[in-house]
Amino acid sequence: MQTHKINLGRRELICQPGESVLDALLREQVEIAYGCRQGACQSCIARSLDGAPPAAAQAGLKDVLRHQNHFLACLCYPERDMEIGIGSPEQRFCHATVTGKRLLNAETLLLTLRTDEALDYYAGQFVNLKRSDGLQRSYSIANNRTHAHNLTFHIRRLAGGRFSAWAHDELQLGDLLEVSDPQGLCYYLPSNQLRNLLLIGTGSGLAPLAGIVSEALHHGHAGEIYLYHGSREMDGLYWIDEMRELAAQYANFHYTPCVSRGVAADGVASGRANDVAMQRLPDLQGWRVYLCGHPDMVQQSKRQAFLKGAKFDDIYADAFHVASATLD
Protein backbone atom coordinates (compact mmCIF):
# COMPACT_ATOMS: atom_id res chain seq x y z
CA MET A 1 0.00 0.00 0.00
CA GLN A 2 1.16 3.53 -0.73
CA THR A 3 0.29 7.10 0.03
CA HIS A 4 -1.73 9.22 -2.39
CA LYS A 5 -1.96 12.95 -2.89
CA ILE A 6 -5.32 14.67 -2.38
CA ASN A 7 -5.55 18.06 -4.08
CA LEU A 8 -8.24 20.29 -2.59
CA GLY A 9 -8.19 23.70 -4.22
CA ARG A 10 -4.73 25.09 -3.50
CA ARG A 11 -4.04 22.58 -0.75
CA GLU A 12 -2.22 19.29 -1.20
CA LEU A 13 -2.85 16.62 1.41
CA ILE A 14 -1.45 13.14 1.86
CA CYS A 15 -3.77 10.19 2.37
CA GLN A 16 -1.94 7.50 4.28
CA PRO A 17 -2.25 3.77 3.53
CA GLY A 18 -5.54 2.44 4.88
CA GLU A 19 -6.82 5.95 5.56
CA SER A 20 -10.07 7.27 4.10
CA VAL A 21 -10.29 10.66 2.43
CA LEU A 22 -12.49 11.83 5.31
CA ASP A 23 -9.87 10.78 7.88
CA ALA A 24 -7.15 12.61 5.91
CA LEU A 25 -9.26 15.77 5.68
CA LEU A 26 -10.08 15.75 9.38
CA ARG A 27 -6.46 15.05 10.30
CA GLU A 28 -5.47 18.16 8.34
CA GLN A 29 -8.30 20.13 10.02
CA VAL A 30 -10.25 20.67 6.80
CA GLU A 31 -13.86 21.61 7.54
CA ILE A 32 -16.23 19.02 6.07
CA ALA A 33 -19.64 17.85 7.20
CA TYR A 34 -19.74 14.26 8.43
CA GLY A 35 -21.75 12.03 10.71
CA CYS A 36 -21.82 8.24 10.86
CA ARG A 37 -18.48 7.62 9.06
CA GLN A 38 -20.03 4.49 7.56
CA GLY A 39 -21.74 5.85 4.44
CA ALA A 40 -25.27 5.76 5.85
CA CYS A 41 -25.90 9.45 6.55
CA GLN A 42 -24.21 10.67 3.32
CA SER A 43 -23.14 13.87 5.06
CA CYS A 44 -19.53 13.76 3.85
CA ILE A 45 -20.28 13.90 0.15
CA ALA A 46 -17.48 15.20 -2.07
CA ARG A 47 -16.71 15.21 -5.78
CA SER A 48 -13.79 13.89 -7.79
CA LEU A 49 -12.72 16.55 -10.28
CA ASP A 50 -10.27 14.48 -12.32
CA GLY A 51 -12.06 11.25 -13.06
CA ALA A 52 -14.17 8.56 -11.45
CA PRO A 53 -13.59 7.80 -7.76
CA PRO A 54 -13.37 4.22 -6.45
CA ALA A 55 -16.68 2.43 -7.01
CA ALA A 56 -16.97 1.47 -3.34
CA ALA A 57 -16.95 5.15 -2.40
CA GLN A 58 -20.19 5.69 -4.33
CA ALA A 59 -22.21 2.99 -2.54
CA GLY A 60 -25.78 4.12 -1.88
CA LEU A 61 -25.61 7.30 -3.97
CA LYS A 62 -28.21 8.11 -6.61
CA ASP A 63 -27.02 7.32 -10.12
CA VAL A 64 -27.05 10.98 -11.10
CA LEU A 65 -24.57 11.69 -8.27
CA ARG A 66 -22.42 8.76 -9.32
CA HIS A 67 -22.51 10.02 -12.88
CA GLN A 68 -21.16 13.40 -11.69
CA ASN A 69 -18.31 11.63 -9.83
CA HIS A 70 -19.62 12.41 -6.37
CA PHE A 71 -18.48 10.08 -3.60
CA LEU A 72 -18.59 9.61 0.16
CA ALA A 73 -15.33 10.70 1.74
CA CYS A 74 -15.70 8.19 4.58
CA LEU A 75 -15.84 5.30 2.11
CA CYS A 76 -13.15 6.56 -0.23
CA TYR A 77 -9.79 4.83 0.03
CA PRO A 78 -7.83 6.31 -2.88
CA GLU A 79 -6.35 4.09 -5.55
CA ARG A 80 -4.53 7.02 -7.17
CA ASP A 81 -3.81 10.68 -6.59
CA MET A 82 -7.06 12.65 -6.63
CA GLU A 83 -8.28 16.19 -7.15
CA ILE A 84 -11.48 16.73 -5.17
CA GLY A 85 -13.99 19.41 -4.27
CA ILE A 86 -16.18 19.75 -1.19
CA GLY A 87 -19.00 22.15 -0.48
CA SER A 88 -20.80 24.22 -3.10
CA PRO A 89 -18.64 25.47 -5.99
CA GLU A 90 -18.61 29.15 -6.82
CA GLN A 91 -21.42 30.00 -9.21
CA ARG A 92 -20.25 30.79 -12.74
CA PHE A 93 -22.25 32.72 -15.33
CA CYS A 94 -22.13 33.13 -19.10
CA HIS A 95 -23.92 35.63 -21.35
CA ALA A 96 -27.07 34.82 -23.29
CA THR A 97 -29.26 36.62 -25.82
CA VAL A 98 -33.06 36.51 -25.91
CA THR A 99 -34.02 34.84 -29.21
CA GLY A 100 -37.68 33.98 -28.58
CA LYS A 101 -40.58 35.04 -26.42
CA ARG A 102 -44.25 34.00 -26.57
CA LEU A 103 -47.08 33.16 -24.18
CA LEU A 104 -48.03 29.54 -23.54
CA ASN A 105 -51.08 30.64 -21.56
CA ALA A 106 -52.13 33.83 -19.80
CA GLU A 107 -49.61 33.31 -17.00
CA THR A 108 -46.73 31.35 -18.54
CA LEU A 109 -44.07 32.71 -20.87
CA LEU A 110 -41.92 30.57 -23.17
CA LEU A 111 -38.50 32.23 -23.17
CA THR A 112 -35.73 31.12 -25.52
CA LEU A 113 -32.09 32.08 -25.00
CA ARG A 114 -28.90 31.48 -26.95
CA THR A 115 -25.80 31.32 -24.78
CA ASP A 116 -22.39 32.60 -25.85
CA GLU A 117 -20.81 29.31 -24.82
CA ALA A 118 -22.11 25.76 -24.89
CA LEU A 119 -23.55 24.59 -21.57
CA ASP A 120 -23.04 21.04 -20.36
CA TYR A 121 -26.52 20.44 -18.97
CA TYR A 122 -28.99 17.60 -18.60
CA ALA A 123 -32.69 17.80 -19.37
CA GLY A 124 -34.49 18.61 -16.13
CA GLN A 125 -31.74 20.67 -14.52
CA PHE A 126 -32.18 24.35 -13.66
CA VAL A 127 -30.08 27.50 -14.00
CA ASN A 128 -30.14 30.93 -12.43
CA LEU A 129 -31.08 33.74 -14.80
CA LYS A 130 -29.60 37.09 -13.83
CA ARG A 131 -30.39 40.54 -15.21
CA SER A 132 -28.00 43.51 -15.30
CA ASP A 133 -28.87 44.82 -11.81
CA GLY A 134 -28.03 41.46 -10.22
CA LEU A 135 -31.59 40.26 -9.62
CA GLN A 136 -31.72 36.54 -10.35
CA ARG A 137 -34.15 33.64 -10.16
CA SER A 138 -33.95 29.89 -10.81
CA TYR A 139 -35.74 28.34 -13.80
CA SER A 140 -35.76 24.79 -15.15
CA ILE A 141 -34.49 24.00 -18.62
CA ALA A 142 -37.41 22.82 -20.77
CA ASN A 143 -35.55 21.37 -23.75
CA ASN A 144 -33.27 18.40 -24.35
CA ARG A 145 -29.52 18.47 -25.00
CA THR A 146 -29.72 18.55 -28.80
CA HIS A 147 -28.56 22.17 -28.96
CA ALA A 148 -26.01 23.07 -26.28
CA HIS A 149 -26.32 26.82 -26.98
CA ASN A 150 -30.12 27.06 -26.99
CA LEU A 151 -32.19 26.99 -23.80
CA THR A 152 -35.94 27.31 -23.28
CA PHE A 153 -37.76 28.18 -20.05
CA HIS A 154 -41.35 28.40 -18.84
CA ILE A 155 -41.64 31.55 -16.72
CA ARG A 156 -44.87 31.84 -14.78
CA ARG A 157 -46.02 35.33 -13.82
CA LEU A 158 -46.21 35.56 -10.03
CA ALA A 159 -48.24 38.15 -8.12
CA GLY A 160 -45.76 40.87 -7.16
CA GLY A 161 -42.91 38.92 -8.70
CA ARG A 162 -40.17 41.33 -9.76
CA PHE A 163 -38.26 39.02 -12.10
CA SER A 164 -41.26 37.25 -13.63
CA ALA A 165 -43.12 40.53 -14.26
CA TRP A 166 -40.00 42.01 -15.85
CA ALA A 167 -39.54 38.95 -18.07
CA HIS A 168 -43.18 39.09 -19.20
CA ASP A 169 -43.53 42.85 -19.65
CA GLU A 170 -40.11 44.39 -20.35
CA LEU A 171 -37.65 41.82 -21.64
CA GLN A 172 -37.21 42.12 -25.41
CA LEU A 173 -35.72 40.09 -28.25
CA GLY A 174 -32.01 40.77 -28.44
CA ASP A 175 -31.69 41.67 -24.75
CA LEU A 176 -28.84 40.14 -22.75
CA LEU A 177 -29.06 38.00 -19.64
CA GLU A 178 -26.55 35.99 -17.65
CA VAL A 179 -27.03 32.24 -17.20
CA SER A 180 -25.42 30.22 -14.42
CA ASP A 181 -23.94 26.76 -14.73
CA PRO A 182 -26.68 24.07 -14.63
CA GLN A 183 -27.65 22.68 -11.24
CA GLY A 184 -29.96 20.04 -9.82
CA LEU A 185 -30.21 16.26 -9.72
CA CYS A 186 -33.71 15.77 -11.17
CA TYR A 187 -32.76 14.81 -14.72
CA TYR A 188 -32.73 11.92 -17.19
CA LEU A 189 -29.82 9.57 -17.74
CA PRO A 190 -30.04 6.89 -20.45
CA SER A 191 -28.53 4.26 -18.15
CA ASN A 192 -31.47 1.84 -18.18
CA GLN A 193 -33.76 2.40 -21.11
CA LEU A 194 -36.10 -0.49 -20.25
CA ARG A 195 -37.36 1.04 -17.01
CA ASN A 196 -40.79 2.64 -16.89
CA LEU A 197 -40.87 6.36 -16.10
CA LEU A 198 -43.54 8.30 -14.23
CA LEU A 199 -43.49 12.10 -14.41
CA ILE A 200 -45.90 14.27 -12.41
CA GLY A 201 -45.89 18.06 -12.56
CA THR A 202 -48.06 21.02 -11.67
CA GLY A 203 -48.05 24.45 -13.30
CA SER A 204 -44.70 25.37 -14.82
CA GLY A 205 -43.34 22.14 -13.36
CA LEU A 206 -44.08 20.87 -16.86
CA ALA A 207 -40.87 22.59 -18.03
CA PRO A 208 -38.26 20.15 -16.66
CA LEU A 209 -40.56 17.18 -17.26
CA ALA A 210 -41.02 18.11 -20.93
CA GLY A 211 -37.24 18.29 -21.25
CA ILE A 212 -36.87 14.87 -19.62
CA VAL A 213 -39.51 13.34 -21.91
CA SER A 214 -37.86 14.84 -24.97
CA GLU A 215 -34.44 13.59 -23.88
CA ALA A 216 -35.72 10.10 -23.14
CA LEU A 217 -37.46 9.78 -26.50
CA HIS A 218 -34.42 11.21 -28.26
CA HIS A 219 -32.33 8.41 -26.76
CA GLY A 220 -34.86 5.78 -27.81
CA HIS A 221 -36.10 4.98 -24.30
CA ALA A 222 -37.87 1.62 -24.56
CA GLY A 223 -39.77 1.62 -21.28
CA GLU A 224 -43.19 3.17 -20.85
CA ILE A 225 -43.27 6.91 -20.13
CA TYR A 226 -46.28 8.40 -18.32
CA LEU A 227 -46.63 12.17 -17.92
CA TYR A 228 -49.35 13.70 -15.75
CA HIS A 229 -49.59 17.50 -15.78
CA GLY A 230 -51.98 19.21 -13.42
CA SER A 231 -53.55 22.60 -12.81
CA ARG A 232 -56.51 23.91 -10.83
CA GLU A 233 -58.42 25.11 -13.89
CA MET A 234 -58.29 24.40 -17.61
CA ASP A 235 -56.71 27.76 -18.38
CA GLY A 236 -53.71 26.82 -16.24
CA LEU A 237 -52.78 23.96 -18.58
CA TYR A 238 -50.64 24.47 -21.67
CA TRP A 239 -48.80 22.52 -24.37
CA ILE A 240 -51.72 20.09 -24.52
CA ASP A 241 -51.66 19.80 -28.31
CA GLU A 242 -47.87 19.45 -28.41
CA MET A 243 -47.87 16.68 -25.80
CA ARG A 244 -50.72 14.86 -27.55
CA GLU A 245 -48.87 15.02 -30.85
CA LEU A 246 -45.82 13.53 -29.14
CA ALA A 247 -47.95 10.76 -27.64
CA ALA A 248 -49.38 9.99 -31.09
CA GLN A 249 -45.85 9.77 -32.49
CA TYR A 250 -44.40 7.50 -29.77
CA ALA A 251 -46.39 4.46 -28.66
CA ASN A 252 -44.62 4.27 -25.29
CA PHE A 253 -45.37 7.88 -24.30
CA HIS A 254 -48.65 8.51 -22.48
CA TYR A 255 -49.82 12.02 -21.58
CA THR A 256 -52.66 12.96 -19.24
CA PRO A 257 -53.61 16.57 -18.44
CA CYS A 258 -55.52 17.00 -15.18
CA VAL A 259 -57.58 19.71 -13.47
CA SER A 260 -58.45 19.63 -9.77
CA ARG A 261 -61.27 22.20 -9.97
CA GLY A 262 -63.87 23.24 -12.50
CA VAL A 263 -65.06 21.34 -15.51
CA ALA A 264 -62.54 19.17 -17.34
CA ALA A 265 -62.59 19.25 -21.14
CA ASP A 266 -62.64 16.07 -23.23
CA GLY A 267 -59.49 14.05 -22.69
CA VAL A 268 -58.64 15.89 -19.46
CA ALA A 269 -58.80 13.98 -16.17
CA SER A 270 -60.59 15.38 -13.13
CA GLY A 271 -58.52 15.41 -9.95
CA ARG A 272 -55.05 16.25 -8.74
CA ALA A 273 -52.36 15.01 -11.11
CA ASN A 274 -50.64 12.87 -8.47
CA ASP A 275 -53.91 11.29 -7.32
CA VAL A 276 -54.94 10.48 -10.90
CA ALA A 277 -51.53 8.96 -11.60
CA MET A 278 -51.55 6.81 -8.47
CA GLN A 279 -55.09 5.58 -9.16
CA ARG A 280 -54.16 4.51 -12.68
CA LEU A 281 -50.74 3.02 -11.87
CA PRO A 282 -51.14 0.67 -8.90
CA ASP A 283 -47.61 -0.82 -8.92
CA LEU A 284 -44.48 1.35 -9.27
CA GLN A 285 -41.92 -1.29 -8.33
CA GLY A 286 -38.86 -0.82 -10.54
CA TRP A 287 -40.09 2.53 -11.89
CA ARG A 288 -38.21 5.80 -11.92
CA VAL A 289 -40.31 8.74 -10.74
CA TYR A 290 -39.85 12.46 -11.47
CA LEU A 291 -41.83 15.07 -9.51
CA CYS A 292 -41.78 18.81 -10.26
CA GLY A 293 -43.95 21.67 -9.11
CA HIS A 294 -45.80 22.65 -5.95
CA PRO A 295 -43.92 21.55 -2.79
CA ASP A 296 -47.03 19.98 -1.22
CA MET A 297 -47.66 17.90 -4.33
CA VAL A 298 -44.02 16.82 -4.46
CA GLN A 299 -44.00 15.69 -0.81
CA GLN A 300 -47.31 13.87 -1.08
CA SER A 301 -46.28 12.17 -4.32
CA LYS A 302 -43.01 10.98 -2.81
CA ARG A 303 -44.95 9.12 -0.13
CA GLN A 304 -47.49 7.78 -2.59
CA ALA A 305 -44.83 6.52 -5.01
CA PHE A 306 -42.87 4.85 -2.22
CA LEU A 307 -45.97 3.09 -0.88
CA LYS A 308 -46.67 1.79 -4.39
CA GLY A 309 -43.23 0.19 -4.61
CA ALA A 310 -40.84 2.82 -5.98
CA LYS A 311 -37.48 2.98 -4.20
CA PHE A 312 -36.51 6.27 -2.59
CA ASP A 313 -33.34 6.23 -4.71
CA ASP A 314 -35.52 6.14 -7.83
CA ILE A 315 -37.63 9.17 -6.87
CA TYR A 316 -36.29 12.48 -8.19
CA ALA A 317 -37.93 15.71 -7.14
CA ASP A 318 -37.72 19.43 -7.82
CA ALA A 319 -40.09 21.39 -5.59
CA PHE A 320 -40.82 24.90 -6.86
CA HIS A 321 -40.57 27.04 -3.74
CA VAL A 322 -41.94 30.51 -4.47
CA ALA A 323 -40.37 33.51 -2.79
CA SER A 324 -42.67 36.06 -1.16
CA ALA A 325 -44.14 38.65 -3.47
CA THR A 326 -41.74 41.32 -2.32
CA LEU A 327 -38.72 39.13 -2.92
CA ASP A 328 -39.44 37.32 -6.16
Protein Blocks (a to p, Z undefined) as FASTA:
>chain_A
ZZddddehjbccdddehiafklmmmmnopacddfkonomnommgccdfbbccdfklmgoi
afklmmnopacfklmccfbdcdddedjddddddddddfbdcdfblmbccdddddfbdcdd
dehiacddddfkopacddddfbdfkbmmbccddddddehiaklmmmmmmocghiacdddd
dedjbdcdfkblmbccddddehjllmmmmmmmmmmmmnopabdcddddddfblmlgghkl
mmmmmmmmpmkbccddddfedjddehiacddfklmmmmmmmblghiacddedjfklmmmm
mmmmmmnopafklpccdddddddfklZZ
